[in-house]
Each structure stands twice: as C-alpha cells, then as structure tokens.
Amino acid sequence: MSKPSSYDLLIQIQKSQNRLEDKLDAKIVYNTKKIDVVEGKVDNMLGKIGVGVMVLSAFIASIISFCFDFFKKE
C-alpha cells in the first residue's frame, strides 16, 4: 500500500471539516429558531409590563395630584 500524498491528506481534511461545518450550521440554525421564539415572547411580555407600568404611574400621579389639590384648598 502506498503512502497518501499531501494532496490526498488535504482533501480528507477538507471533507471532515465540511462535515463538521454542516453539523455546526444545523445546530446554529436550530438554536436561532429557538431564540427567535423566546425573543418574541419576551418582547410581548415587556410590552405588557410597559403598558401596566404606564397605567399604574398615571393612577399614582392622579392620586398625588388630588392630594395636593385637597390640601391647597384648605
């Protein structure tokens, strides 16, 4: 059996590297899909929290305003 040439060894290395790249690419695409789903849920929750904080702060501001008006009148 003859010794493989440098070119043959480089071809084998390239093939094995391509297989690894394909496996990693598949994992990255799968993880990206999962991250996109999580980001969508987080964005939705942050929107709901923002609206809740806005309503709560408006309510508290109106209560404080009524308290100041109540004490100013006396």
Secondary structure, DSSP 8 states (H G I E B T S, - for coil): -----HHHHHHHHHHHHHHHHHHHHHHHHHHHHHHHHHHHHHHHHHHHHHHHHHHHHHHHHHHHHHHHHHHHH-
